[in-house]
Amino acid sequence: MTTRFEQSPTAQDFVQNPYPFYDRARPTGPFFDWADYGHLCSADYAVVSALLRDRRFGRELPAGLSREIPAHLKPFYDFESHSMLEREPPTHTRLRGLVVRAFTSRQIMALAPGMETLCHSLIDAFPSGEFDLLSLYAETIPVITIARLLGVPEDMAPQLLRWSHDMVAMYQAGRTRQIEDDAVAATLAFADYIRSLIAQRRTAPGDDLLSSLIAARDSVDKLSEDELITTAILLLNAGHEATVHAIGNGTKTLLELGFTGEMTDAVIEETIRFDPPLHMFTRFAMEDVEVFGQSFAKGQVVGLLLAGANRDPAKYADPNRFDPVRGGLGNTSFGAGLHFCVGAPLARLELAYAMPILFDRLPKLRLAGTPLYTNRYHFHGLERLM
């Protein structure tokens, strides 16, 4: 028997600090009924970690089941249907394999010198008074980096950000018709832009990820045109949206704590555990299944609360305390299993440059006012960081 909780994901107290809710829900059992979402959820580390890896749960509806899509949203969901994030094997295996072969560690590490230079140049341009670190630093580093990796002109960065923000708003609580219309418009415009860029790269390929994906499109493996466009957009969106808030949330945490120690890999990993940018990832039961004493019917949704799992005392001692030597190892912030974030190495590399350089260059950096999180759950990021 699961405990039912009512908690609006758009309530300001929850948006600003969702962790007390996770702490209330977690002790009631492996799963709880989140009434506002209408499905079971878990903030238990063992459950979240296991179900992320359990092939009896997946991202797409199992065969024989379908959902009704309103006509005005068809362009968005047509796009999404080609995303490896929303597919299961064998389609997911093929799409991810092509991306992994193109998304090599060599290409990622080749970005490091330019990333270091970018961080310093952005800091050099900071104004002398108060400023928003989110827009002048945390947003810029990931979008420029992923644009360079893919081979997208850097002067397109502001437009990429606008399209991306409009598209990912589809996954937030409290979605409105205006948000939906903006997402569809952004999807169509973004797809048209990538289509034109693909045409250019076909005649003049470069040493970039998009050119590698085009080569995969034209190989025996068959990456369709729609899959190529969707994959490029997915990498652009996922390649910066979460990292922006990982930098912002982590910097906020360290400034609030007055952290003055060495910016080690363990410290950065602990910021990822302590206040991650993505809080819920859903799965469908691919068959009738019982897990952790709970029965799920085929097609039933379960919400896996990544940030809740990261604060589970069964996994981490004193989990609501930031521990700079803990390292946060095993955290669920990047997911796990088949859908483990393909961009995790890039995100960690960006954090490994952005945060140490910032704190080394500006040891007297201080918060100007109380940072507020934006009302976009299940994403968890700041409106600004003054």
N, C-alpha and C positions, 0 to 999 in steps of 0.2 A: 504494500500500500504506500503510494507516494504522497508526500505532503504538498499541498497546493499553496503557492505564494502569489500574491498580487504585488507587482512592482512595475510601475510605468517606466519603460526605458527612456522616456523623454522628460521625466521629472528632474528638476534642476539638482536636487540633492544627490540623486543617483548619478546623473551625468558627471557631476564634479568628483564623486567618490563612490564608485560601484562596489568597492571591496567589502564594506560591511554587509551588503546584501549577500554576497557570495559566502561570507563567513556565517551568516544566519542559515542559509540554505544547505550548505555542505554537510553539517552534522546530522541532518534528517535522513540521510541515506544516500546510496549511490546515485539516485536520480531524484529530481523534484519536478513538480508540475508548475511551470511558469505560466500562470493564467493569461497574462497579457500577450503572450506569444501563441498560446494554445497548443503547446507541445512540451514534452519532457526535456529537461536539461540536466547537465551534470557539471559541478565545480570540483569534482573529486579527481585528484591527479591520476590515480590508478585507472579509473574509468575512462577519462579523457584520453590518456596515453594509449590505452588498449584499443578503444574504438577508432582512433585515428588510424590504427594499423589493421583493424579487423576488416577483412575483405567481404564480410557479410553486411557491411555498411558502406555506402558509396555516395557520390555526389549527384548522380542522375537517377531519375525515377527508374525502377526496374521494369523489365519488359512486361507489356500488358497493361501498364498504368500510364496515364497522361494527365496533364493539367490544362485547364482552359486558359488561353492567353487572350486578353482583350485586343481588338484589332489595332488600337493605337500603339500598343507595345510590341507588335509583331517584329518590326525592324530590329529592336533591341534584342529580343530573344532569338531571332534568326542569327544575329551576330554571336550571341552567347553560345548557341548550339555548336559552334565550331571551336570553342575554347577548351583547351586541355584541362583547365581548372574544373570544368563542369562535366567532363566525360570520364568513363570508366574503360578498362580494357575490353576489346583490343584497340579501340580508337585512341584512348589515352596513352597506351604503350607506344604506339606509332608516333603520335604528336610529340610526346615528351622526349622520346629517343632522338628525334630530329633536332629538337631544341638543345638537348644536352650535348649532342655532337657539335653543334655550332657554338654553344655557350661554354667555351673551353676555359680552363683555368689560365691558360696562356693569354687569352683575350682579356680576361678580368684583370690579371696582374699587370698587363700592359697599360691599364688605365691609372695605375698608382701614381706615377710621376705627375701626370696632368691633374690628378685629384689633389695632390699636395699643393701644387701651384695655385689651383683654383681656391682652395681654402685660405691660403695666405692673401691672395688678391682680394677676396671678399672681405676679409678682416681689415685689410688696408683701407677699404672704402667705407668702413663703418663711420657714421657721424660721431661727433664728439659728445653729444648729449644722449638722451634716451632714444632707443630705436627698437624695432621689432626683429628679434633674432630669427624668428620663423621665416619671414619673407625675405630677409636680407642674407640668410645663411642656410638654414635647415631645408628650405624649399629648393634653393638654387643648386646645391651640391648634387642631390640625387637626380634631378631632372636633366642637368647638363651632362652628368656622368652616363646616364642611360641613353641620352641622345647621341653621345659620342660612341658608345658601344654599338648602337644600332646603325649609326651612320645617318642620323637625322640632323639637319642644320641646326646649330645651337641657337640661332636667332628665332627659331620656332618654339623655344622653351616656354614663353608666356602663354602661347596658344595651346600647347600641349597640356599645360597645367589646367587651363580653363576646360578643355574637353574632358580631361581625366576627372576633375572634380565633379563635373556634371554627370559623368557616367557612373562613377562609384557611389554617387548619392542614391542610386537605385537600391542599394543594399542597406540603407539606414532605416532606423525606426521612424515612424511618423512621416512616411513618404506621401507626397501630395501629387495631384495631377500635374501641377506646374513642374515639379521635379521630374516626373515621368516624361513630359513633353521635352524638357530641356535635355534629358538623357538620350532620347531618340534623336533629337537634332544633332547632338554632339557625336553620337555613334555614326550617323550618316556622313557628317562632315569629316570626321576623323578617318573613316574608311575611304572616302574619296581622296583625301590627302595621301594616305598610305598607298593607295592604288597608283596615284601619279608618281610617287617616289619609287615604287617597284618598277614602273615602266622606265624610269631614268636609270635605275641600277641594272636593269637587264641589258641596256646598251653600253653602260659604263660601270661595271661592277667595281667595288672597292674592297678594302681589307676591313670589312665591318660585318656585324651580325646579320643585318638585313640581306647583304649579298650572299652570305652563307646559307640563309634560309631560302633565298631564291634558287640557289643551286640545288638545295634539297627539293624544292618545288618541282624543279625540272629533271629530277633524278627518278630512278625506278621506284623509290619509296613513296612517291606521290603525295606531296603536300599540295592540296587543292588551292586554287586562288583565294577562295573564301577563308580557308584555314590559314593561309599565309598572312592575309590581312588581319585576321583576328589574333593570330599569334603575335604579330608585331605590336598591335595595340595592347594586348594583354601584357607583354613585356614592358612596354612604355608605362602603362598604368601601374601595374604591380611593382615595377622597378623603381618607383619613386614614392608612391602614396604612403606606404607603410614606413619607409625609411625616413621621410620627412618627420613623422611623429615619433619615431624611435629616437632621432636626434633631439627633437624638441622636448619630449617627455623626460629623456635621460638628463638633458642639461638642466631642466627645471628641478628635477630631483636632487641633483648634485649641488645646485645653487641654494636650494632650500636647506640642505643639510650643512652648508658651509664647507663642503668637501675641499680639502687642500692636499690630499695625498697624491701618490703617483697614479696616473691614468693607465692602469694595467688592463690587459685583456679581461681579467677577472672582474674588474670594476665595470667595464663596458657590458659584459655578459650579465652582470647583476642588474644593470639598468634595464636590459631587455626582459629579464624575468620580472622585475619589480613593477613596471608600469608599461606593458606592451601596447602597441597601437591597434591590434586586432583582438577583440574580446570574445567573439562567438563565431564558430564555424559549424554549419549544419551538415548532417548526413541523413540519407534515407536508408531504412532497413531494406536490403536487397531481397530478403526472403523472410518468412516467419522465423523468428529467432528469439532465444532467451539468453540474456547476458547479465551477469551480476545480479541474478535473481529477478530480473525484469523482463517480461515478455513484450516483444515488438512485433506488430503485424507488418507484412510486406508493404513497403511504401511509407511507413510511419516515419515521421521526422524526429530527430533528436538533436538538441543544441549542445555542442561541446564548448564549454566556457574556458578558453585557453588561459585567460588571465586569472580566473578562479582556481584553475589547477595549479597555476604558478604560486598561489598563496596557500596551498594545502599544507597544514602542519604535519601531515603524515609523510610528506616528502621533504619539506624544508623546516628546519628548526627555527622557531620564532619568525614565521614567514612574512609578517607585516613590518619587519625591521629590515632596512637596507644594510646589508653586510658586504663591505667592499672586498673581503677576502673569500666570500662564499663562492663566487663565480657563477652562480645560477645555473650550473650545468644540468642538462636534462630538461630544461624548461620547454614548454610547448608553444612558445611564441611563433615559431616558424612552422607549426604543424608537426606531422610525423607520418611515416608510412609512405604509401604510394604517392600522396599529394604533398609530401614535404616540399617546402618552398624551394623552387629551382634557383631562385636568386639569393638564397641565404648567404652564400660566400661573398657575393657582391655587396650585400647590405652590411655584413660584418666588416668588410674592407673599408666601406665608406665611414662607418662609425669609428673604425680604428684610426682614421685620419682626421675626420671632422672634429671629434670631441677632444682628443689630446692636443691638437694644434690650437683649438679655441682656448682651452684652459691654460696652455703654456704661454700663448701670446697675450692673454688678458687675465692675469692672475687676480686682478681687482674687480672683475666683472661681478655685478650684483643685479638682483631683480629690482625692477621699478614697478611696484604694485604686485597684487596677487594675480597670478596667471589663472585664466578660466578655460575649461575644456569646452569645446564646441558640441552642440547638441546633435550628434550624428551617430549615436550608438547603432551598431555594434563596433564601429570604429571609436577610437579613444585618442583624441589629439587636441591640442590647444587651439583656441581662436587666434591667439598671438602670444608672443613671449617677449614682453617689454623688459 
